[in-house]
Amino acid sequence: MSLKRITQVSFFSASLLVSTAWAETLCEPTPLPNCEKGQQQAWVKLKANGKWMAKWHKGSVASFGNPTESDELNPSTSYDLCLYVDESLVLDDRAAAGAEWSAAGPNKVKYKSNDGNIRKMMIKVPANDKGNSGKGKIKAKGVLPEEFTLPLEVGASVTMQFLQIEAEVIEGEEGEEVEVEAVTACWGAEFGLDGIKHNSSGKFQARNKKAKPPKD
């Protein structure tokens, strides 16, 4: 019995089938419109040496999935990161469920990879939180595409979106096993002129008013 894979963005439209091919990410060409923007703290840094860092802190989190285990017949949770400049996608990558994820404490998992644009990631809901009091944390860092250059154009805006991707194996119309992917949660941060702190040939840095500046 063969396994087909179909990606589905059910978080935003339960009937939207994206492709019968396995998607690298579910990032859209422009930012998803219904992304959670209630984070109390968020920042992003893009550096001329080709590295980036991003953080969402104390955001509203209903739950985080378990990305530490996955196989073809029992897929789990993956996470996509989408970076937009002036609402055009310039970076997208997936921290896929599996061996590159590991448990790092109560309700906390970490991701580490030597490949791709995402190199490290940490997601956490404090053990006494249960995910409903707005204390979820997401941190990520990695490398930028080779064609990415600084500074950004004057007046440019930056949007970071972090997508939780759930996969489920179901029975298809002809009895075959079909894997369906869906965006089940989205956390985002938008940075316009009032949030940009640096925009030079060396680095771009933006944060909201409550966020502490990131460390190098």
Secondary structure as UniProt FT lines:
FT   STRAND          3..8
FT   TURN            10..12
FT   TURN            14..15
FT   STRAND          17..19
FT   TURN            33..34
FT   STRAND          41..47
FT   TURN            48..49
FT   STRAND          51..59
FT   STRAND          77..85
FT   TURN            86..87
FT   STRAND          88..95
FT   TURN            99..100
FT   STRAND          101..103
FT   TURN            106..107
FT   STRAND          108..112
FT   STRAND          118..124
FT   TURN            127..131
FT   STRAND          136..143
FT   TURN            146..147
FT   TURN            154..155
FT   STRAND          158..171
FT   TURN            173..174
FT   STRAND          177..191
FT   HELIX           193..195
FT   STRAND          196..199
FT   STRAND          203..207
FT   TURN            209..210
//
